[in-house]
Amino acid sequence: MARAALPTISSDGGLSRYLDEIRKFPMLQPDEEFMLAKRWREHDDRDAAHQLVTSHLRLVAKIAMGYRGYGLPVSEIVSEGNIGLMQAVKRFEPDKGFRLATYAMWWIRASIQEYILRSWSLVKMGTTANQKKLFFNLRKVKGQISALEDGDLKPEQVSEIATRLGVNEEEVVSMNRRLGGDSSLNAPLRADTEGASEWQDWLVDDSEDQETLLAENEELDNRRTMLEAAMDKLNDRERRIFEVRRLSEDPLTLEELSEEFGVSRERVRQIEVRAFEKVQKAVVEASKAQERGPAALEHQAS
C-alpha cells in the first residue's frame, strides 16, 4: 500500500480545513479508476494506490460523519475509516466490474464500527448480535419515533424501540444512558419500576482472565483463517454475493444484486445458498482435517 501521507484533522482549523483539503483530490472516472486499480494490482504501483485512496477520502468523511454521536473524536473516526479504505484498495479486484466505492463502503464501515466497539468496551457493552444492532441503530430508531430529546426515554418509547430491534427493554434503557453521556450510577434502569436494577450494576468488570481471552482470540483468528480459505472455493460472483449477503453489517437486497448481475432475484438467492453450502462444507472439512493433525492439513493443501 502507498506510504504517502494522507491529510489529517488537526487542531488548527479542524474538520472544516480537512474537508476543504480532501476536496482538492479529483474524483476518478470509471476508466481512470479501472486502470489505476490494474496498475496497483498487477504492478504494485504505489502511486496508483495512493490516487485510489485520496480520490475516496470524501466517501470516508461522509460515512464517518454518521458516527459522531458516540462520544469519540471525529479525527479518530475518520482515521479508522481511512484504514478501512486502504484495506479495500488493497483487496479491490477491478475485473469484477463494480466500482471501488461500492466495495469500499463495507470496509470503511467495518473499520469504524470495530474502533467504536473497542473504545466502548471500556464499559461493558455486550457482544451479542442483538446488542451490537442496538448499539448502532438506537439513534436512528429514536429519530423515527421522535425520541431524540436528552434524558431517559419514556416507558412507551422504550417498549417501541425494544420491539423494533428485538431486544429487551432493560438493554434499551441501559444503552440509551451509555450513549447519552454521564448519568448517576445509582439511577434505576427503569424509572417506573420500584426496586429495579441500578446503572452501576451493569458496570461490574466480569470480563474473562487474560489466558481465556488469548485462547478465544486464537480461536477467532483460526475461524477467520478457515473462512477465508473456504471462500477461495467460490467463483467471483459467488464470493461477491456471499460477502454482501452473509458477511456485511448492511447486506444488499436480492433486488440490488439482481440489478448488479443482470439476473433474477431467485437466481441470486440460489447462488447465495450454493455459496453458503460450499463455504460451510469447506469449513467443516478444514475443521476435521485440523483435528486429525498437521499431516492431514498438509495432505489437504497438496
Contacts in CASP RR format, 6 or more apart in sequence:
PFRMAT RR
TARGET T0000
AUTHOR 0000-0000-0000
METHOD contacts of the structure
MODEL  1
MARAALPTISSDGGLSRYLDEIRKFPMLQPDEEFMLAKRWREHDDRDAAH
QLVTSHLRLVAKIAMGYRGYGLPVSEIVSEGNIGLMQAVKRFEPDKGFRL
ATYAMWWIRASIQEYILRSWSLVKMGTTANQKKLFFNLRKVKGQISALED
GDLKPEQVSEIATRLGVNEEEVVSMNRRLGGDSSLNAPLRADTEGASEWQ
DWLVDDSEDQETLLAENEELDNRRTMLEAAMDKLNDRERRIFEVRRLSED
PLTLEELSEEFGVSRERVRQIEVRAFEKVQKAVVEASKAQERGPAALEHQ
AS
1 46 0 8 1.000
1 49 0 8 1.000
1 86 0 8 1.000
1 89 0 8 1.000
1 90 0 8 1.000
2 46 0 8 1.000
2 47 0 8 1.000
2 49 0 8 1.000
2 50 0 8 1.000
2 53 0 8 1.000
3 46 0 8 1.000
4 46 0 8 1.000
4 47 0 8 1.000
4 50 0 8 1.000
6 53 0 8 1.000
6 54 0 8 1.000
6 57 0 8 1.000
6 82 0 8 1.000
7 18 0 8 1.000
7 21 0 8 1.000
7 22 0 8 1.000
7 57 0 8 1.000
8 18 0 8 1.000
8 75 0 8 1.000
8 79 0 8 1.000
9 15 0 8 1.000
9 17 0 8 1.000
9 18 0 8 1.000
9 74 0 8 1.000
9 75 0 8 1.000
9 78 0 8 1.000
10 17 0 8 1.000
10 18 0 8 1.000
14 75 0 8 1.000
15 74 0 8 1.000
15 75 0 8 1.000
18 61 0 8 1.000
18 78 0 8 1.000
19 61 0 8 1.000
22 54 0 8 1.000
22 57 0 8 1.000
22 58 0 8 1.000
22 61 0 8 1.000
23 58 0 8 1.000
25 54 0 8 1.000
25 55 0 8 1.000
25 57 0 8 1.000
25 58 0 8 1.000
26 55 0 8 1.000
27 55 0 8 1.000
28 36 0 8 1.000
28 51 0 8 1.000
28 52 0 8 1.000
28 55 0 8 1.000
30 99 0 8 1.000
33 52 0 8 1.000
33 55 0 8 1.000
33 94 0 8 1.000
33 99 0 8 1.000
33 100 0 8 1.000
34 94 0 8 1.000
36 45 0 8 1.000
36 48 0 8 1.000
36 49 0 8 1.000
36 51 0 8 1.000
36 52 0 8 1.000
37 48 0 8 1.000
37 52 0 8 1.000
37 89 0 8 1.000
37 92 0 8 1.000
37 93 0 8 1.000
37 94 0 8 1.000
37 100 0 8 1.000
38 94 0 8 1.000
39 45 0 8 1.000
39 48 0 8 1.000
40 46 0 8 1.000
40 48 0 8 1.000
40 49 0 8 1.000
40 52 0 8 1.000
40 89 0 8 1.000
41 92 0 8 1.000
41 93 0 8 1.000
41 94 0 8 1.000
49 89 0 8 1.000
49 90 0 8 1.000
52 89 0 8 1.000
52 92 0 8 1.000
52 100 0 8 1.000
53 82 0 8 1.000
53 85 0 8 1.000
53 86 0 8 1.000
53 89 0 8 1.000
56 85 0 8 1.000
56 89 0 8 1.000
56 100 0 8 1.000
56 101 0 8 1.000
56 104 0 8 1.000
57 82 0 8 1.000
57 85 0 8 1.000
59 85 0 8 1.000
59 101 0 8 1.000
59 104 0 8 1.000
59 105 0 8 1.000
59 108 0 8 1.000
60 78 0 8 1.000
60 81 0 8 1.000
60 82 0 8 1.000
60 85 0 8 1.000
60 108 0 8 1.000
61 78 0 8 1.000
63 81 0 8 1.000
63 105 0 8 1.000
63 108 0 8 1.000
63 109 0 8 1.000
63 112 0 8 1.000
64 74 0 8 1.000
64 77 0 8 1.000
64 78 0 8 1.000
64 81 0 8 1.000
64 108 0 8 1.000
64 112 0 8 1.000
65 74 0 8 1.000
67 77 0 8 1.000
67 112 0 8 1.000
67 113 0 8 1.000
67 116 0 8 1.000
68 74 0 8 1.000
68 77 0 8 1.000
69 139 0 8 1.000
69 179 0 8 1.000
70 116 0 8 1.000
70 119 0 8 1.000
70 120 0 8 1.000
70 179 0 8 1.000
71 181 0 8 1.000
72 115 0 8 1.000
72 116 0 8 1.000
72 119 0 8 1.000
76 115 0 8 1.000
77 112 0 8 1.000
77 115 0 8 1.000
77 116 0 8 1.000
80 111 0 8 1.000
80 112 0 8 1.000
80 114 0 8 1.000
80 115 0 8 1.000
81 108 0 8 1.000
81 111 0 8 1.000
81 112 0 8 1.000
81 115 0 8 1.000
83 111 0 8 1.000
84 104 0 8 1.000
84 107 0 8 1.000
84 108 0 8 1.000
84 110 0 8 1.000
84 111 0 8 1.000
85 104 0 8 1.000
85 107 0 8 1.000
85 108 0 8 1.000
87 107 0 8 1.000
87 111 0 8 1.000
88 100 0 8 1.000
88 103 0 8 1.000
88 104 0 8 1.000
88 106 0 8 1.000
88 107 0 8 1.000
88 108 0 8 1.000
89 100 0 8 1.000
89 104 0 8 1.000
91 103 0 8 1.000
91 107 0 8 1.000
92 100 0 8 1.000
92 103 0 8 1.000
92 104 0 8 1.000
93 236 0 8 1.000
94 100 0 8 1.000
95 236 0 8 1.000
96 236 0 8 1.000
96 240 0 8 1.000
98 240 0 8 1.000
98 260 0 8 1.000
106 243 0 8 1.000
106 244 0 8 1.000
106 248 0 8 1.000
106 249 0 8 1.000
106 250 0 8 1.000
109 249 0 8 1.000
109 250 0 8 1.000
110 249 0 8 1.000
113 136 0 8 1.000
113 249 0 8 1.000
116 135 0 8 1.000
117 125 0 8 1.000
117 132 0 8 1.000
117 135 0 8 1.000
120 135 0 8 1.000
120 178 0 8 1.000
123 178 0 8 1.000
123 203 0 8 1.000
124 202 0 8 1.000
124 203 0 8 1.000
124 204 0 8 1.000
124 205 0 8 1.000
124 206 0 8 1.000
124 207 0 8 1.000
125 131 0 8 1.000
125 135 0 8 1.000
125 175 0 8 1.000
125 178 0 8 1.000
126 132 0 8 1.000
130 165 0 8 1.000
130 166 0 8 1.000
130 167 0 8 1.000
130 171 0 8 1.000
131 167 0 8 1.000
131 171 0 8 1.000
131 175 0 8 1.000
133 165 0 8 1.000
133 167 0 8 1.000
134 165 0 8 1.000
134 167 0 8 1.000
134 171 0 8 1.000
134 172 0 8 1.000
134 175 0 8 1.000
135 175 0 8 1.000
135 179 0 8 1.000
136 249 0 8 1.000
137 165 0 8 1.000
138 161 0 8 1.000
138 165 0 8 1.000
138 172 0 8 1.000
138 175 0 8 1.000
138 176 0 8 1.000
138 179 0 8 1.000
139 148 0 8 1.000
139 179 0 8 1.000
141 161 0 8 1.000
141 164 0 8 1.000
141 165 0 8 1.000
142 148 0 8 1.000
142 153 0 8 1.000
142 157 0 8 1.000
142 161 0 8 1.000
142 176 0 8 1.000
145 157 0 8 1.000
145 160 0 8 1.000
145 161 0 8 1.000
147 153 0 8 1.000
147 154 0 8 1.000
147 157 0 8 1.000
147 161 0 8 1.000
150 180 0 8 1.000
151 176 0 8 1.000
151 180 0 8 1.000
151 183 0 8 1.000
152 173 0 8 1.000
152 176 0 8 1.000
152 177 0 8 1.000
152 191 0 8 1.000
153 161 0 8 1.000
153 172 0 8 1.000
153 173 0 8 1.000
153 176 0 8 1.000
155 190 0 8 1.000
155 192 0 8 1.000
158 169 0 8 1.000
158 172 0 8 1.000
158 173 0 8 1.000
158 190 0 8 1.000
159 169 0 8 1.000
161 172 0 8 1.000
162 168 0 8 1.000
162 169 0 8 1.000
162 171 0 8 1.000
162 172 0 8 1.000
165 172 0 8 1.000
169 190 0 8 1.000
170 189 0 8 1.000
170 190 0 8 1.000
170 197 0 8 1.000
173 189 0 8 1.000
173 190 0 8 1.000
174 189 0 8 1.000
174 199 0 8 1.000
174 202 0 8 1.000
177 183 0 8 1.000
177 187 0 8 1.000
177 199 0 8 1.000
183 199 0 8 1.000
184 199 0 8 1.000
185 198 0 8 1.000
185 199 0 8 1.000
185 200 0 8 1.000
185 203 0 8 1.000
186 198 0 8 1.000
186 199 0 8 1.000
186 200 0 8 1.000
187 198 0 8 1.000
187 199 0 8 1.000
188 195 0 8 1.000
188 196 0 8 1.000
188 197 0 8 1.000
188 198 0 8 1.000
188 199 0 8 1.000
189 196 0 8 1.000
189 197 0 8 1.000
189 198 0 8 1.000
189 199 0 8 1.000
189 202 0 8 1.000
190 196 0 8 1.000
207 213 0 8 1.000
208 216 0 8 1.000
222 290 0 8 1.000
226 282 0 8 1.000
226 283 0 8 1.000
226 286 0 8 1.000
226 287 0 8 1.000
226 290 0 8 1.000
227 279 0 8 1.000
227 283 0 8 1.000
229 282 0 8 1.000
229 286 0 8 1.000
230 278 0 8 1.000
230 279 0 8 1.000
230 280 0 8 1.000
230 282 0 8 1.000
230 283 0 8 1.000
230 286 0 8 1.000
231 239 0 8 1.000
231 242 0 8 1.000
231 243 0 8 1.000
231 279 0 8 1.000
233 278 0 8 1.000
233 279 0 8 1.000
233 282 0 8 1.000
234 242 0 8 1.000
234 275 0 8 1.000
234 278 0 8 1.000
234 279 0 8 1.000
237 261 0 8 1.000
237 271 0 8 1.000
238 271 0 8 1.000
238 274 0 8 1.000
238 275 0 8 1.000
238 278 0 8 1.000
239 275 0 8 1.000
241 257 0 8 1.000
241 261 0 8 1.000
241 268 0 8 1.000
241 271 0 8 1.000
241 272 0 8 1.000
241 275 0 8 1.000
242 272 0 8 1.000
242 275 0 8 1.000
242 276 0 8 1.000
242 279 0 8 1.000
244 251 0 8 1.000
244 252 0 8 1.000
244 257 0 8 1.000
245 251 0 8 1.000
245 252 0 8 1.000
245 257 0 8 1.000
245 272 0 8 1.000
246 272 0 8 1.000
246 276 0 8 1.000
252 260 0 8 1.000
254 265 0 8 1.000
254 268 0 8 1.000
254 269 0 8 1.000
255 265 0 8 1.000
257 265 0 8 1.000
257 268 0 8 1.000
258 264 0 8 1.000
258 265 0 8 1.000
258 267 0 8 1.000
258 268 0 8 1.000
261 268 0 8 1.000
285 300 0 8 1.000
286 300 0 8 1.000
289 296 0 8 1.000
289 297 0 8 1.000
289 299 0 8 1.000
289 300 0 8 1.000
290 296 0 8 1.000
290 297 0 8 1.000
END
